[in-house]
Amino acid sequence: MTHDVDFVKLWRIMQKNPLAFAGGVIEAARDQDSRTYMIECAANFYRGEWGDIPPEDVAANNEELTRPAGRVVARYPARFEMKQDVYVICYFSEEEPSRESNYTTICYVSDY
């Protein structure tokens, strides 16, 4: 379910933000099924499917997308070789185009 997501903005973010893997998910990414799943999580994220988060976080994500800068977070259940749920965390800024201000990370909450 996409919850009234601004897809145009998500598309702009996806084009601008590098996607990185952090910490423990790098270890899990050695397994082909886990790698594929992480890419599926990122694809779901960019479709505005925020995964397993409470309604208030869905609303917060959608509110963030109405702003020129912000943070959007999604959570997907652990599968395959993963030890924890997978988080996709995106920081974006339309005002500051640097990579330091615009990035998307796939990580475990313990890596955040």
A tleap script that builds the chain and sets N, CA, C and O, in Angstrom:
source leaprc.protein.ff14SB
mol = sequence {
  NMET THR HIE ASP VAL ASP PHE VAL LYS LEU
  TRP ARG ILE MET GLN LYS ASN PRO LEU ALA
  PHE ALA GLY GLY VAL ILE GLU ALA ALA ARG
  ASP GLN ASP SER ARG THR TYR MET ILE GLU
  CYS ALA ALA ASN PHE TYR ARG GLY GLU TRP
  GLY ASP ILE PRO PRO GLU ASP VAL ALA ALA
  ASN ASN GLU GLU LEU THR ARG PRO ALA GLY
  ARG VAL VAL ALA ARG TYR PRO ALA ARG PHE
  GLU MET LYS GLN ASP VAL TYR VAL ILE CYS
  TYR PHE SER GLU GLU GLU PRO SER ARG GLU
  SER ASN TYR THR THR ILE CYS TYR VAL SER
  ASP CTYR
}
set mol.1.N position { 0.840 -1.185 0.000 }
set mol.1.CA position { 0.000 0.000 0.000 }
set mol.1.C position { 0.882 1.245 0.000 }
set mol.1.O position { 1.851 1.308 0.756 }
set mol.2.N position { 0.569 2.223 -0.821 }
set mol.2.CA position { 1.451 3.356 -1.021 }
set mol.2.C position { 1.103 4.605 -0.214 }
set mol.2.O position { 1.929 5.515 -0.144 }
set mol.3.N position { -0.028 4.689 0.373 }
set mol.3.CA position { -0.343 5.744 1.349 }
set mol.3.C position { -0.154 7.169 0.832 }
set mol.3.O position { 0.490 7.970 1.509 }
set mol.4.N position { -0.684 7.511 -0.328 }
set mol.4.CA position { -0.634 8.883 -0.843 }
set mol.4.C position { 0.790 9.417 -0.974 }
set mol.4.O position { 1.086 10.512 -0.496 }
set mol.5.N position { 1.650 8.673 -1.599 }
set mol.5.CA position { 3.055 9.023 -1.744 }
set mol.5.C position { 3.252 9.943 -2.939 }
set mol.5.O position { 2.581 9.795 -3.960 }
set mol.6.N position { 4.171 10.891 -2.812 }
set mol.6.CA position { 4.562 11.766 -3.909 }
set mol.6.C position { 5.599 11.018 -4.755 }
set mol.6.O position { 6.796 11.087 -4.477 }
set mol.7.N position { 5.132 10.301 -5.792 }
set mol.7.CA position { 6.018 9.471 -6.592 }
set mol.7.C position { 7.003 10.290 -7.420 }
set mol.7.O position { 8.119 9.834 -7.672 }
set mol.8.N position { 6.620 11.467 -7.840 }
set mol.8.CA position { 7.534 12.315 -8.598 }
set mol.8.C position { 8.735 12.675 -7.731 }
set mol.8.O position { 9.878 12.634 -8.186 }
set mol.9.N position { 8.464 13.026 -6.489 }
set mol.9.CA position { 9.569 13.362 -5.584 }
set mol.9.C position { 10.425 12.129 -5.298 }
set mol.9.O position { 11.652 12.220 -5.297 }
set mol.10.N position { 9.799 10.989 -5.058 }
set mol.10.CA position { 10.576 9.761 -4.835 }
set mol.10.C position { 11.455 9.451 -6.036 }
set mol.10.O position { 12.595 9.018 -5.871 }
set mol.11.N position { 10.942 9.667 -7.239 }
set mol.11.CA position { 11.730 9.422 -8.445 }
set mol.11.C position { 12.937 10.355 -8.496 }
set mol.11.O position { 14.039 9.916 -8.825 }
set mol.12.N position { 12.747 11.630 -8.179 }
set mol.12.CA position { 13.868 12.578 -8.157 }
set mol.12.C position { 14.902 12.167 -7.119 }
set mol.12.O position { 16.104 12.232 -7.375 }
set mol.13.N position { 14.436 11.744 -5.949 }
set mol.13.CA position { 15.354 11.289 -4.900 }
set mol.13.C position { 16.139 10.073 -5.387 }
set mol.13.O position { 17.356 10.012 -5.208 }
set mol.14.N position { 15.464 9.118 -5.992 }
set mol.14.CA position { 16.118 7.906 -6.460 }
set mol.14.C position { 17.199 8.231 -7.480 }
set mol.14.O position { 18.272 7.629 -7.456 }
set mol.15.N position { 16.931 9.171 -8.371 }
set mol.15.CA position { 17.908 9.539 -9.392 }
set mol.15.C position { 19.137 10.219 -8.794 }
set mol.15.O position { 20.241 10.070 -9.317 }
set mol.16.N position { 18.955 10.957 -7.714 }
set mol.16.CA position { 20.026 11.766 -7.142 }
set mol.16.C position { 20.806 11.049 -6.040 }
set mol.16.O position { 22.003 11.286 -5.875 }
set mol.17.N position { 20.149 10.188 -5.296 }
set mol.17.CA position { 20.769 9.604 -4.114 }
set mol.17.C position { 21.506 8.309 -4.419 }
set mol.17.O position { 20.929 7.386 -4.995 }
set mol.18.N position { 22.777 8.233 -4.036 }
set mol.18.CA position { 23.449 6.945 -4.145 }
set mol.18.C position { 22.863 5.969 -3.123 }
set mol.18.O position { 22.433 6.375 -2.044 }
set mol.19.N position { 22.851 4.701 -3.466 }
set mol.19.CA position { 22.357 3.654 -2.577 }
set mol.19.C position { 23.563 2.952 -1.976 }
set mol.19.O position { 24.443 2.490 -2.704 }
set mol.20.N position { 23.607 2.868 -0.646 }
set mol.20.CA position { 24.734 2.240 0.043 }
set mol.20.C position { 24.234 1.146 0.970 }
set mol.20.O position { 23.105 1.192 1.458 }
set mol.21.N position { 25.079 0.176 1.199 }
set mol.21.CA position { 24.814 -0.886 2.159 }
set mol.21.C position { 25.748 -0.665 3.333 }
set mol.21.O position { 26.927 -0.372 3.137 }
set mol.22.N position { 25.237 -0.801 4.560 }
set mol.22.CA position { 26.044 -0.494 5.737 }
set mol.22.C position { 26.131 -1.688 6.687 }
set mol.22.O position { 25.217 -2.506 6.787 }
set mol.23.N position { 27.249 -1.751 7.367 }
set mol.23.CA position { 27.439 -2.677 8.476 }
set mol.23.C position { 27.091 -4.119 8.191 }
set mol.23.O position { 27.582 -4.721 7.236 }
set mol.24.N position { 26.229 -4.663 9.044 }
set mol.24.CA position { 25.886 -6.075 9.010 }
set mol.24.C position { 25.221 -6.548 7.741 }
set mol.24.O position { 25.347 -7.722 7.394 }
set mol.25.N position { 24.523 -5.690 7.041 }
set mol.25.CA position { 23.873 -6.150 5.812 }
set mol.25.C position { 24.903 -6.458 4.728 }
set mol.25.O position { 24.626 -7.222 3.804 }
set mol.26.N position { 26.082 -5.866 4.840 }
set mol.26.CA position { 27.140 -6.188 3.881 }
set mol.26.C position { 27.515 -7.656 4.021 }
set mol.26.O position { 27.688 -8.353 3.021 }
set mol.27.N position { 27.640 -8.121 5.243 }
set mol.27.CA position { 27.938 -9.540 5.491 }
set mol.27.C position { 26.816 -10.420 4.935 }
set mol.27.O position { 27.088 -11.423 4.276 }
set mol.28.N position { 25.582 -10.057 5.192 }
set mol.28.CA position { 24.445 -10.840 4.696 }
set mol.28.C position { 24.385 -10.820 3.170 }
set mol.28.O position { 23.889 -11.762 2.552 }
set mol.29.N position { 24.891 -9.747 2.566 }
set mol.29.CA position { 24.817 -9.598 1.103 }
set mol.29.C position { 25.702 -10.591 0.362 }
set mol.29.O position { 25.658 -10.659 -0.866 }
set mol.30.N position { 26.495 -11.353 1.081 }
set mol.30.CA position { 27.298 -12.393 0.422 }
set mol.30.C position { 26.410 -13.520 -0.099 }
set mol.30.O position { 26.801 -14.266 -0.996 }
set mol.31.N position { 25.236 -13.632 0.461 }
set mol.31.CA position { 24.263 -14.637 0.042 }
set mol.31.C position { 23.407 -14.044 -1.085 }
set mol.31.O position { 22.843 -12.961 -0.928 }
set mol.32.N position { 23.307 -14.742 -2.213 }
set mol.32.CA position { 22.572 -14.234 -3.378 }
set mol.32.C position { 21.110 -13.924 -3.054 }
set mol.32.O position { 20.588 -12.894 -3.481 }
set mol.33.N position { 20.448 -14.803 -2.306 }
set mol.33.CA position { 19.041 -14.555 -1.958 }
set mol.33.C position { 18.901 -13.289 -1.125 }
set mol.33.O position { 17.964 -12.517 -1.325 }
set mol.34.N position { 19.825 -13.069 -0.192 }
set mol.34.CA position { 19.778 -11.862 0.639 }
set mol.34.C position { 20.026 -10.615 -0.193 }
set mol.34.O position { 19.359 -9.598 -0.005 }
set mol.35.N position { 20.992 -10.689 -1.121 }
set mol.35.CA position { 21.268 -9.541 -2.006 }
set mol.35.C position { 20.037 -9.180 -2.808 }
set mol.35.O position { 19.663 -8.011 -2.907 }
set mol.36.N position { 19.410 -10.198 -3.382 }
set mol.36.CA position { 18.207 -9.971 -4.183 }
set mol.36.C position { 17.111 -9.347 -3.327 }
set mol.36.O position { 16.432 -8.416 -3.759 }
set mol.37.N position { 16.945 -9.860 -2.124 }
set mol.37.CA position { 15.923 -9.328 -1.218 }
set mol.37.C position { 16.193 -7.862 -0.876 }
set mol.37.O position { 15.263 -7.057 -0.834 }
set mol.38.N position { 17.451 -7.514 -0.634 }
set mol.38.CA position { 17.771 -6.119 -0.308 }
set mol.38.C position { 17.433 -5.193 -1.468 }
set mol.38.O position { 16.943 -4.085 -1.252 }
set mol.39.N position { 17.690 -5.635 -2.691 }
set mol.39.CA position { 17.328 -4.833 -3.861 }
set mol.39.C position { 15.804 -4.723 -3.961 }
set mol.39.O position { 15.279 -3.669 -4.319 }
set mol.40.N position { 15.098 -5.808 -3.646 }
set mol.40.CA position { 13.629 -5.749 -3.614 }
set mol.40.C position { 13.154 -4.752 -2.562 }
set mol.40.O position { 12.192 -4.019 -2.791 }
set mol.41.N position { 13.821 -4.722 -1.415 }
set mol.41.CA position { 13.457 -3.747 -0.369 }
set mol.41.C position { 13.631 -2.323 -0.893 }
set mol.41.O position { 12.766 -1.472 -0.685 }
set mol.42.N position { 14.749 -2.068 -1.573 }
set mol.42.CA position { 14.983 -0.734 -2.129 }
set mol.42.C position { 13.918 -0.397 -3.176 }
set mol.42.O position { 13.417 0.727 -3.211 }
set mol.43.N position { 13.576 -1.360 -4.022 }
set mol.43.CA position { 12.537 -1.126 -5.028 }
set mol.43.C position { 11.203 -0.819 -4.365 }
set mol.43.O position { 10.496 0.096 -4.787 }
set mol.44.N position { 10.855 -1.574 -3.333 }
set mol.44.CA position { 9.618 -1.297 -2.587 }
set mol.44.C position { 9.650 0.102 -1.999 }
set mol.44.O position { 8.661 0.833 -2.055 }
set mol.45.N position { 10.786 0.466 -1.437 }
set mol.45.CA position { 10.952 1.799 -0.852 }
set mol.45.C position { 10.664 2.876 -1.897 }
set mol.45.O position { 9.920 3.820 -1.630 }
set mol.46.N position { 11.247 2.736 -3.074 }
set mol.46.CA position { 11.061 3.749 -4.110 }
set mol.46.C position { 9.678 3.711 -4.747 }
set mol.46.O position { 9.330 4.592 -5.533 }
set mol.47.N position { 8.894 2.700 -4.412 }
set mol.47.CA position { 7.474 2.685 -4.806 }
set mol.47.C position { 6.600 3.245 -3.685 }
set mol.47.O position { 5.374 3.263 -3.800 }
set mol.48.N position { 7.225 3.698 -2.612 }
set mol.48.CA position { 6.460 4.247 -1.494 }
set mol.48.C position { 5.839 3.186 -0.614 }
set mol.48.O position { 4.907 3.469 0.140 }
set mol.49.N position { 6.340 1.976 -0.702 }
set mol.49.CA position { 5.883 0.890 0.162 }
set mol.49.C position { 6.863 0.822 1.331 }
set mol.49.O position { 7.952 0.261 1.212 }
set mol.50.N position { 6.467 1.394 2.446 }
set mol.50.CA position { 7.366 1.610 3.582 }
set mol.50.C position { 7.570 0.366 4.441 }
set mol.50.O position { 8.279 0.425 5.446 }
set mol.51.N position { 6.973 -0.740 4.069 }
set mol.51.CA position { 7.192 -1.979 4.819 }
set mol.51.C position { 6.429 -2.022 6.126 }
set mol.51.O position { 5.289 -1.566 6.216 }
set mol.52.N position { 7.070 -2.574 7.128 }
set mol.52.CA position { 6.442 -2.844 8.418 }
set mol.52.C position { 6.722 -1.711 9.405 }
set mol.52.O position { 7.534 -1.853 10.319 }
set mol.53.N position { 6.031 -0.580 9.203 }
set mol.53.CA position { 6.159 0.547 10.127 }
set mol.53.C position { 4.763 0.953 10.584 }
set mol.53.O position { 3.778 0.722 9.882 }
set mol.54.N position { 4.687 1.558 11.761 }
set mol.54.CA position { 3.365 1.952 12.262 }
set mol.54.C position { 2.764 3.103 11.441 }
set mol.54.O position { 3.485 3.844 10.772 }
set mol.55.N position { 1.433 3.239 11.504 }
set mol.55.CA position { 0.748 4.282 10.719 }
set mol.55.C position { 1.296 5.689 10.949 }
set mol.55.O position { 1.339 6.492 10.017 }
set mol.56.N position { 1.709 5.994 12.163 }
set mol.56.CA position { 2.234 7.339 12.426 }
set mol.56.C position { 3.572 7.565 11.693 }
set mol.56.O position { 3.884 8.695 11.318 }
set mol.57.N position { 4.355 6.503 11.490 }
set mol.57.CA position { 5.594 6.644 10.725 }
set mol.57.C position { 5.313 6.754 9.230 }
set mol.57.O position { 6.026 7.456 8.513 }
set mol.58.N position { 4.278 6.065 8.758 }
set mol.58.CA position { 3.840 6.219 7.366 }
set mol.58.C position { 3.464 7.680 7.124 }
set mol.58.O position { 3.884 8.286 6.139 }
set mol.59.N position { 2.674 8.229 8.029 }
set mol.59.CA position { 2.258 9.633 7.900 }
set mol.59.C position { 3.469 10.564 7.958 }
set mol.59.O position { 3.537 11.538 7.209 }
set mol.60.N position { 4.417 10.271 8.837 }
set mol.60.CA position { 5.626 11.104 8.941 }
set mol.60.C position { 6.442 11.044 7.654 }
set mol.60.O position { 6.932 12.073 7.189 }
set mol.61.N position { 6.596 9.845 7.067 }
set mol.61.CA position { 7.315 9.722 5.795 }
set mol.61.C position { 6.642 10.567 4.722 }
set mol.61.O position { 7.309 11.323 4.016 }
set mol.62.N position { 5.343 10.443 4.597 }
set mol.62.CA position { 4.620 11.185 3.571 }
set mol.62.C position { 4.704 12.687 3.803 }
set mol.62.O position { 4.783 13.460 2.848 }
set mol.63.N position { 4.687 13.101 5.055 }
set mol.63.CA position { 4.844 14.517 5.388 }
set mol.63.C position { 6.246 15.002 5.007 }
set mol.63.O position { 6.402 16.096 4.465 }
set mol.64.N position { 7.258 14.189 5.290 }
set mol.64.CA position { 8.638 14.562 4.934 }
set mol.64.C position { 8.771 14.823 3.444 }
set mol.64.O position { 9.492 15.731 3.032 }
set mol.65.N position { 8.076 14.026 2.630 }
set mol.65.CA position { 8.175 14.183 1.180 }
set mol.65.C position { 7.547 15.470 0.672 }
set mol.65.O position { 7.752 15.827 -0.488 }
set mol.66.N position { 6.792 16.175 1.501 }
set mol.66.CA position { 6.238 17.466 1.106 }
set mol.66.C position { 7.228 18.597 1.369 }
set mol.66.O position { 6.990 19.735 0.966 }
set mol.67.N position { 8.331 18.293 2.041 }
set mol.67.CA position { 9.323 19.300 2.415 }
set mol.67.C position { 10.505 19.278 1.450 }
set mol.67.O position { 10.719 18.284 0.757 }
set mol.68.N position { 11.275 20.371 1.399 }
set mol.68.CA position { 12.439 20.385 0.508 }
set mol.68.C position { 13.605 19.521 1.004 }
set mol.68.O position { 14.508 19.197 0.233 }
set mol.69.N position { 13.586 19.153 2.278 }
set mol.69.CA position { 14.638 18.305 2.834 }
set mol.69.C position { 14.032 17.454 3.949 }
set mol.69.O position { 13.089 17.866 4.624 }
set mol.70.N position { 14.593 16.266 4.124 }
set mol.70.CA position { 14.060 15.427 5.188 }
set mol.70.C position { 14.666 14.044 5.213 }
set mol.70.O position { 15.689 13.770 4.586 }
set mol.71.N position { 13.995 13.176 5.966 }
set mol.71.CA position { 14.428 11.789 6.139 }
set mol.71.C position { 13.205 10.898 6.039 }
set mol.71.O position { 12.157 11.197 6.611 }
set mol.72.N position { 13.345 9.807 5.312 }
set mol.72.CA position { 12.271 8.826 5.145 }
set mol.72.C position { 12.843 7.464 5.542 }
set mol.72.O position { 13.955 7.108 5.152 }
set mol.73.N position { 12.061 6.705 6.329 }
set mol.73.CA position { 12.536 5.417 6.845 }
set mol.73.C position { 11.512 4.330 6.535 }
set mol.73.O position { 10.306 4.533 6.669 }
set mol.74.N position { 12.022 3.168 6.116 }
set mol.74.CA position { 11.178 1.995 5.895 }
set mol.74.C position { 11.820 0.803 6.596 }
set mol.74.O position { 13.032 0.777 6.808 }
set mol.75.N position { 11.000 -0.184 6.953 }
set mol.75.CA position { 11.514 -1.396 7.598 }
set mol.75.C position { 10.882 -2.611 6.942 }
set mol.75.O position { 9.672 -2.667 6.722 }
set mol.76.N position { 11.729 -3.581 6.635 }
set mol.76.CA position { 11.287 -4.818 6.000 }
set mol.76.C position { 11.771 -5.996 6.841 }
set mol.76.O position { 12.866 -5.935 7.400 }
set mol.77.N position { 10.982 -7.071 6.945 }
set mol.77.CA position { 11.341 -8.190 7.819 }
set mol.77.C position { 12.603 -8.917 7.355 }
set mol.77.O position { 12.881 -9.010 6.159 }
set mol.78.N position { 13.354 -9.425 8.321 }
set mol.78.CA position { 14.564 -10.208 8.030 }
set mol.78.C position { 14.185 -11.465 7.266 }
set mol.78.O position { 13.167 -12.097 7.549 }
set mol.79.N position { 15.013 -11.817 6.298 }
set mol.79.CA position { 14.845 -13.055 5.528 }
set mol.79.C position { 16.213 -13.630 5.208 }
set mol.79.O position { 17.221 -12.927 5.290 }
set mol.80.N position { 16.252 -14.869 4.854 }
set mol.80.CA position { 17.460 -15.560 4.415 }
set mol.80.C position { 18.544 -15.480 5.489 }
set mol.80.O position { 18.311 -15.888 6.627 }
set mol.81.N position { 19.720 -14.963 5.146 }
set mol.81.CA position { 20.860 -14.935 6.068 }
set mol.81.C position { 20.869 -13.702 6.978 }
set mol.81.O position { 21.825 -13.493 7.724 }
set mol.82.N position { 19.836 -12.905 6.923 }
set mol.82.CA position { 19.813 -11.661 7.696 }
set mol.82.C position { 19.509 -11.948 9.152 }
set mol.82.O position { 18.709 -12.822 9.484 }
set mol.83.N position { 20.172 -11.187 10.012 }
set mol.83.CA position { 20.014 -11.380 11.453 }
set mol.83.C position { 18.956 -10.457 12.057 }
set mol.83.O position { 18.460 -10.712 13.154 }
set mol.84.N position { 18.616 -9.406 11.352 }
set mol.84.CA position { 17.671 -8.407 11.854 }
set mol.84.C position { 16.815 -7.909 10.696 }
set mol.84.O position { 17.084 -8.200 9.531 }
set mol.85.N position { 15.772 -7.148 11.048 }
set mol.85.CA position { 14.990 -6.483 10.007 }
set mol.85.C position { 15.897 -5.527 9.230 }
set mol.85.O position { 16.902 -5.038 9.746 }
set mol.86.N position { 15.522 -5.281 8.002 }
set mol.86.CA position { 16.283 -4.408 7.115 }
set mol.86.C position { 15.619 -3.033 7.103 }
set mol.86.O position { 14.404 -2.920 6.942 }
set mol.87.N position { 16.420 -2.008 7.271 }
set mol.87.CA position { 15.931 -0.634 7.210 }
set mol.87.C position { 16.477 0.036 5.953 }
set mol.87.O position { 17.635 -0.159 5.585 }
set mol.88.N position { 15.636 0.818 5.306 }
set mol.88.CA position { 16.064 1.692 4.226 }
set mol.88.C position { 15.838 3.107 4.745 }
set mol.88.O position { 14.713 3.500 5.054 }
set mol.89.N position { 16.925 3.860 4.836 }
set mol.89.CA position { 16.875 5.205 5.399 }
set mol.89.C position { 17.404 6.169 4.348 }
set mol.89.O position { 18.520 6.018 3.850 }
set mol.90.N position { 16.600 7.144 4.027 }
set mol.90.CA position { 16.934 8.091 2.962 }
set mol.90.C position { 16.946 9.514 3.512 }
set mol.90.O position { 15.961 9.979 4.084 }
set mol.91.N position { 18.062 10.188 3.330 }
set mol.91.CA position { 18.162 11.618 3.623 }
set mol.91.C position { 18.194 12.341 2.287 }
set mol.91.O position { 18.915 11.941 1.373 }
set mol.92.N position { 17.418 13.397 2.179 }
set mol.92.CA position { 17.361 14.128 0.917 }
set mol.92.C position { 17.276 15.617 1.171 }
set mol.92.O position { 16.756 16.068 2.192 }
set mol.93.N position { 17.801 16.371 0.216 }
set mol.93.CA position { 17.711 17.824 0.277 }
set mol.93.C position { 17.691 18.364 -1.146 }
set mol.93.O position { 18.625 18.144 -1.917 }
set mol.94.N position { 16.639 19.061 -1.482 }
set mol.94.CA position { 16.563 19.717 -2.782 }
set mol.94.C position { 17.415 20.979 -2.793 }
set mol.94.O position { 17.806 21.461 -3.856 }
set mol.95.N position { 17.702 21.515 -1.608 }
set mol.95.CA position { 18.453 22.762 -1.503 }
set mol.95.C position { 19.958 22.531 -1.521 }
set mol.95.O position { 20.707 23.382 -1.998 }
set mol.96.N position { 20.406 21.397 -1.010 }
set mol.96.CA position { 21.829 21.068 -0.923 }
set mol.96.C position { 22.087 19.818 -1.741 }
set mol.96.O position { 21.779 18.716 -1.288 }
set mol.97.N position { 22.647 19.962 -2.941 }
set mol.97.CA position { 22.771 18.807 -3.830 }
set mol.97.C position { 23.948 17.872 -3.540 }
set mol.97.O position { 24.151 16.914 -4.286 }
set mol.98.N position { 24.719 18.113 -2.499 }
set mol.98.CA position { 25.903 17.281 -2.250 }
set mol.98.C position { 25.518 15.861 -1.834 }
set mol.98.O position { 24.416 15.618 -1.343 }
set mol.99.N position { 26.442 14.939 -2.040 }
set mol.99.CA position { 26.207 13.551 -1.642 }
set mol.99.C position { 26.121 13.417 -0.124 }
set mol.99.O position { 25.495 12.481 0.372 }
set mol.100.N position { 26.728 14.319 0.611 }
set mol.100.CA position { 26.646 14.275 2.071 }
set mol.100.C position { 25.230 14.556 2.558 }
set mol.100.O position { 24.856 14.149 3.658 }
set mol.101.N position { 24.445 15.251 1.741 }
set mol.101.CA position { 23.074 15.602 2.116 }
set mol.101.C position { 22.033 14.715 1.462 }
set mol.101.O position { 20.854 14.788 1.808 }
set mol.102.N position { 22.448 13.882 0.529 }
set mol.102.CA position { 21.512 13.072 -0.244 }
set mol.102.C position { 22.052 11.653 -0.375 }
set mol.102.O position { 22.923 11.384 -1.202 }
set mol.103.N position { 21.536 10.762 0.435 }
set mol.103.CA position { 21.968 9.373 0.339 }
set mol.103.C position { 20.890 8.456 0.890 }
set mol.103.O position { 20.064 8.857 1.711 }
set mol.104.N position { 20.918 7.230 0.424 }
set mol.104.CA position { 19.983 6.210 0.871 }
set mol.104.C position { 20.811 5.012 1.322 }
set mol.104.O position { 21.685 4.542 0.593 }
set mol.105.N position { 20.532 4.524 2.522 }
set mol.105.CA position { 21.297 3.434 3.104 }
set mol.105.C position { 20.385 2.265 3.428 }
set mol.105.O position { 19.288 2.447 3.955 }
set mol.106.N position { 20.845 1.072 3.111 }
set mol.106.CA position { 20.194 -0.157 3.558 }
set mol.106.C position { 21.037 -0.679 4.707 }
set mol.106.O position { 22.236 -0.908 4.545 }
set mol.107.N position { 20.420 -0.869 5.868 }
set mol.107.CA position { 21.182 -1.264 7.047 }
set mol.107.C position { 20.299 -2.003 8.050 }
set mol.107.O position { 19.080 -2.088 7.901 }
set mol.108.N position { 20.960 -2.534 9.075 }
set mol.108.CA position { 20.244 -3.025 10.253 }
set mol.108.C position { 20.100 -1.854 11.202 }
set mol.108.O position { 20.896 -0.916 11.146 }
set mol.109.N position { 19.117 -1.886 12.062 }
set mol.109.CA position { 18.939 -0.790 13.017 }
set mol.109.C position { 20.189 -0.660 13.903 }
set mol.109.O position { 20.528 0.446 14.325 }
set mol.110.N position { 20.868 -1.760 14.186 }
set mol.110.CA position { 22.074 -1.707 15.018 }
set mol.110.C position { 23.217 -0.974 14.314 }
set mol.110.O position { 24.172 -0.554 14.969 }
set mol.111.N position { 23.135 -0.815 13.004 }
set mol.111.CA position { 24.172 -0.089 12.246 }
set mol.111.C position { 23.877 1.402 12.137 }
set mol.111.O position { 24.730 2.181 11.711 }
set mol.112.N position { 22.696 1.785 12.513 }
set mol.112.CA position { 22.249 3.168 12.302 }
set mol.112.C position { 22.772 4.085 13.382 }
set mol.112.O position { 22.493 5.284 13.362 }
savepdb mol mol.pdb
quit
